[in-house]
Amino acid sequence: MSTAHLLARSVGIVSPDHVLRNTTTRLIYALQPTPITFSYRASSKDEPNETIPAHISGVNALTIDKFEGRYLLSGGADSSIAIWDLENPISSVTSQDATPNNRYLPLSSVRKTSEEHKLGITQICFYPFDSLAFLTSSYDHTVKIYSSETLQPSASFDLDSVVYNIALSPIADHLLVACATQHQAVRLIDLRSGANTHSLPGHAGAVLATAWSPTRDHVLASGATDGSVRFWDIRRSSAELGVLDLEDTVGILGRHSSSSSSFQHSARPQAKAHRGAVNGLLWTEDAHYLITCGHDSRIRVWDTDTGANTLVNFGPMVRNASGLAPCIPVLPPARFMPAGGEVIFFPNGGGEILGFELFEGRLVRRLRRMAGGERDAGAAAVAGASSSKTPRRNVADRVTALAWRAHDVEMYSSHADGSIAVWKPRTEEDAEADEEEEQERAERDEEGRKRKRDVLEDIYLDLTRKKVTFGGV
């Protein structure tokens, strides 16, 4: 924080909230990779520096609890599950210059067994009101509920089709799980009754993404392979509220009236939000906007009051055209950013993460790890928006999921090579402090070597000055 901001705050010119937003915005723009690693087991004594990924066959899903921001869940491509305590890393010396490297080991984990998922995890999320339980979905057609303490499943639902995505409302008490599956209808599971309640038909292709409104517990959005994004009101017999249309820049869904908190129907029920499958949905915290990601390599921002396409252009660097797996961006908490200055981080094709201004589409950060899985935070692993270098595309290093740590300026990413990466701020002041610390360390080392040389020189002089006599016979 600058001296000017501190002075302005001390005399009451600006509010504490303004100072907080200014500081956290600066930190978010300074995110860089760290040397922190996640390993499913400790390194052996014979090979203390061996690389052991968090999940041997790749990581498909990632989430962090929103209560403490302490526990991270990861789901593997081999159906393995692990839970990590982010406040208890293990420090170990991994290089000759005795530089400490923080490493996380799982609190507990589940390897692939016949009793758990038989195929890879597609989505993982904590129970909305209690981090002691979480849900998973899988390519084996099932959705399961687990205990966070034992990692044992307490319930299982077979949907008879691949489950690509699941969503739980962050505010509702109806405990409905919206499931995106190979079916053309959104499937709803009631955790209270333990049964499939009903389906929401309307899409003309497999449903790939679902997301509940963060402010209205009965409103749901879904995206499918037919390129459509639909809104639903689960209280109504004809649940569909409307369809987003990429050609609508005015908004024909209409604003909801004071007597109703639901949308009006669209005049074009066959409208498309993307010219390709939609595999990512994300609401802003105030629910005024919905962000959609499609296989046409486009990110679109929609005004949910009217259904209008805001026409934000994120440029030609966006890549999202392979597979049906979820591709969900993250938004730092709104309290961290000034109004209208929100930043979105998108898991781009290859091994990079792109940061954009949400309402301007300007590229502000381009984050990537070094080739070969190196985790040197001080190396040139991050290219700024002005960089002209094009990153090498590494399928094994592909970013599969992103998660933001509650109450902190930290982002986590999972990768197809089985690793989990940590992104933390590194400002110019941090770099200068590191340089000063390195210089002080070098000076201390030099001083220590000088003392050793002085001691050896004194011993040598004492030996050479000592009078030597020879006795006669």
Number of C-alpha atoms within 10 A of each C-alpha: 13 8 8 9 15 14 12 13 16 12 9 10 10 14 12 13 13 15 16 16 17 17 16 20 20 17 18 23 15 17 22 25 26 22 16 20 21 24 19 20 12 17 13 9 8 7 8 13 14 12 14 16 19 28 28 17 17 26 31 26 28 25 24 26 23 19 13 11 17 16 20 21 21 26 30 29 22 20 27 25 27 22 21 21 16 15 10 13 17 15 13 14 13 14 11 6 7 9 11 14 18 17 16 21 21 21 13 15 18 16 14 17 11 7 8 17 25 17 18 23 28 26 26 26 24 24 20 19 16 12 18 14 20 20 22 25 31 25 20 19 19 21 27 19 22 19 17 21 12 12 18 15 18 10 13 18 16 13 18 12 15 21 29 25 26 26 21 22 24 17 16 17 11 13 19 22 22 25 29 29 27 20 22 20 21 27 23 21 21 15 16 10 10 12 12 16 13 13 17 19 14 16 22 15 18 22 31 29 34 30 25 26 25 20 17 16 17 20 22 23 24 28 31 32 24 21 26 28 26 23 25 22 21 19 9 10 8 11 17 23 21 25 27 29 27 19 14 18 15 13 20 21 24 18 16 14 10 7 6 9 14 21 23 20 15 21 12 13 17 16 20 21 27 27 16 20 30 33 29 25 25 23 22 19 16 10 16 15 21 20 19 25 30 26 22 16 23 21 26 23 23 25 18 22 19 22 28 22 22 18 17 16 15 21 13 8 12 18 18 25 15 10 10 18 19 22 25 20 23 19 20 25 17 16 15 24 21 16 9 11 14 20 28 20 25 25 25 22 23 21 23 23 23 22 27 21 18 22 18 16 19 16 20 17 24 23 23 22 24 19 14 8 13 13 19 15 18 14 12 12 18 20 18 14 15 10 9 8 8 7 15 12 13 16 13 15 24 22 28 26 26 25 23 23 21 17 14 13 19 18 23 19 23 29 27 24 21 24 25 25 20 19 22 18 19 19 16 10 10 11 12 11 12 13 12 12 12 12 12 12 12 12 12 12 12 12 12 12 12 12 12 12 12 12 12 12 12 12 11 11 11 11 11 10 8 8 7 7 6 5 4 4 3
